[in-house]
Amino acid sequence: MIMELTALLPPVNDIGEVGNRFMDIQVKATEKLHKLKGSGEFVFDFSKNDIENWLNSQLLVLLVIYEAGTDTAYFIDVAAYFRVNRNVLGRANKYVRLYFTSANVFDQWALNQYKQSK
């Protein structure tokens, strides 16, 4: 079973002040992610229409995949991913397969890095 959650988060600094730039976090959850053999990558398929909408967004969009079995989440920055992987979307029909690296663990530290840098 796959669950989906969308969150719009305002930037908040260390003393609780809310900034004026929101980020869009798209979360997909499943019991077990499909890990590629011999690599630290997970694959997850997304609707081409969703990807195109996220790429056209004025917000920073992070895609997060959550594996309930290990209580671990991984993320990619949509705009950054497609700057490097431009051809992926053009070759897609209905769905786009994205590759998440196990090095990109989505936790409070990662979220804080994005809130401070973007």
Contacts in CASP RR format, 6 or more apart in sequence:
PFRMAT RR
TARGET T0000
AUTHOR 0000-0000-0000
METHOD contacts of the structure
MODEL  1
MIMELTALLPPVNDIGEVGNRFMDIQVKATEKLHKLKGSGEFVFDFSKND
IENWLNSQLLVLLVIYEAGTDTAYFIDVAAYFRVNRNVLGRANKYVRLYF
TSANVFDQWALNQYKQSK
1 30 0 8 1.000
1 31 0 8 1.000
2 28 0 8 1.000
2 29 0 8 1.000
2 30 0 8 1.000
3 28 0 8 1.000
3 29 0 8 1.000
3 30 0 8 1.000
4 26 0 8 1.000
4 27 0 8 1.000
4 28 0 8 1.000
4 29 0 8 1.000
5 26 0 8 1.000
5 27 0 8 1.000
5 29 0 8 1.000
6 24 0 8 1.000
6 25 0 8 1.000
6 26 0 8 1.000
6 27 0 8 1.000
7 24 0 8 1.000
7 25 0 8 1.000
7 27 0 8 1.000
8 22 0 8 1.000
8 23 0 8 1.000
8 24 0 8 1.000
8 25 0 8 1.000
8 59 0 8 1.000
9 22 0 8 1.000
9 23 0 8 1.000
9 25 0 8 1.000
10 18 0 8 1.000
10 19 0 8 1.000
10 20 0 8 1.000
10 21 0 8 1.000
10 22 0 8 1.000
11 18 0 8 1.000
11 19 0 8 1.000
11 20 0 8 1.000
11 21 0 8 1.000
11 22 0 8 1.000
11 23 0 8 1.000
11 115 0 8 1.000
12 18 0 8 1.000
12 19 0 8 1.000
12 115 0 8 1.000
13 19 0 8 1.000
13 115 0 8 1.000
21 60 0 8 1.000
21 118 0 8 1.000
22 59 0 8 1.000
23 59 0 8 1.000
23 60 0 8 1.000
23 61 0 8 1.000
23 62 0 8 1.000
23 114 0 8 1.000
23 115 0 8 1.000
23 118 0 8 1.000
24 54 0 8 1.000
24 57 0 8 1.000
24 59 0 8 1.000
24 60 0 8 1.000
24 61 0 8 1.000
24 62 0 8 1.000
25 61 0 8 1.000
25 62 0 8 1.000
25 64 0 8 1.000
26 50 0 8 1.000
26 54 0 8 1.000
26 61 0 8 1.000
26 62 0 8 1.000
26 63 0 8 1.000
26 64 0 8 1.000
27 64 0 8 1.000
27 65 0 8 1.000
27 66 0 8 1.000
27 73 0 8 1.000
28 44 0 8 1.000
28 46 0 8 1.000
28 63 0 8 1.000
28 64 0 8 1.000
28 65 0 8 1.000
28 66 0 8 1.000
29 65 0 8 1.000
29 66 0 8 1.000
29 67 0 8 1.000
29 68 0 8 1.000
30 65 0 8 1.000
30 66 0 8 1.000
30 67 0 8 1.000
30 68 0 8 1.000
31 67 0 8 1.000
31 68 0 8 1.000
31 69 0 8 1.000
32 67 0 8 1.000
32 69 0 8 1.000
33 42 0 8 1.000
33 44 0 8 1.000
33 65 0 8 1.000
33 67 0 8 1.000
33 74 0 8 1.000
33 100 0 8 1.000
34 42 0 8 1.000
34 43 0 8 1.000
34 44 0 8 1.000
35 41 0 8 1.000
35 42 0 8 1.000
35 102 0 8 1.000
36 42 0 8 1.000
36 43 0 8 1.000
36 99 0 8 1.000
40 101 0 8 1.000
40 102 0 8 1.000
40 103 0 8 1.000
41 99 0 8 1.000
41 100 0 8 1.000
41 101 0 8 1.000
41 102 0 8 1.000
42 65 0 8 1.000
42 67 0 8 1.000
42 74 0 8 1.000
42 99 0 8 1.000
42 100 0 8 1.000
42 102 0 8 1.000
43 97 0 8 1.000
43 98 0 8 1.000
43 99 0 8 1.000
43 100 0 8 1.000
44 65 0 8 1.000
44 97 0 8 1.000
44 98 0 8 1.000
44 100 0 8 1.000
45 95 0 8 1.000
45 96 0 8 1.000
45 97 0 8 1.000
45 98 0 8 1.000
46 63 0 8 1.000
46 95 0 8 1.000
46 96 0 8 1.000
46 98 0 8 1.000
47 94 0 8 1.000
47 95 0 8 1.000
47 96 0 8 1.000
48 89 0 8 1.000
48 92 0 8 1.000
48 93 0 8 1.000
48 94 0 8 1.000
48 95 0 8 1.000
48 96 0 8 1.000
51 78 0 8 1.000
51 82 0 8 1.000
51 89 0 8 1.000
51 92 0 8 1.000
51 96 0 8 1.000
52 89 0 8 1.000
54 61 0 8 1.000
54 63 0 8 1.000
54 78 0 8 1.000
55 61 0 8 1.000
55 78 0 8 1.000
55 79 0 8 1.000
55 82 0 8 1.000
55 89 0 8 1.000
60 77 0 8 1.000
60 79 0 8 1.000
60 114 0 8 1.000
60 118 0 8 1.000
61 77 0 8 1.000
61 78 0 8 1.000
61 79 0 8 1.000
62 75 0 8 1.000
62 76 0 8 1.000
62 77 0 8 1.000
62 78 0 8 1.000
62 106 0 8 1.000
62 114 0 8 1.000
63 75 0 8 1.000
63 76 0 8 1.000
63 78 0 8 1.000
63 98 0 8 1.000
64 73 0 8 1.000
64 74 0 8 1.000
64 75 0 8 1.000
64 106 0 8 1.000
65 73 0 8 1.000
65 74 0 8 1.000
65 75 0 8 1.000
65 100 0 8 1.000
66 72 0 8 1.000
66 73 0 8 1.000
66 106 0 8 1.000
67 73 0 8 1.000
67 74 0 8 1.000
72 105 0 8 1.000
73 105 0 8 1.000
73 106 0 8 1.000
73 107 0 8 1.000
74 100 0 8 1.000
74 101 0 8 1.000
74 102 0 8 1.000
74 104 0 8 1.000
74 105 0 8 1.000
74 106 0 8 1.000
75 100 0 8 1.000
75 104 0 8 1.000
75 105 0 8 1.000
75 106 0 8 1.000
75 110 0 8 1.000
76 98 0 8 1.000
76 100 0 8 1.000
76 104 0 8 1.000
77 114 0 8 1.000
81 98 0 8 1.000
82 88 0 8 1.000
82 89 0 8 1.000
88 96 0 8 1.000
88 97 0 8 1.000
88 98 0 8 1.000
89 96 0 8 1.000
104 110 0 8 1.000
END
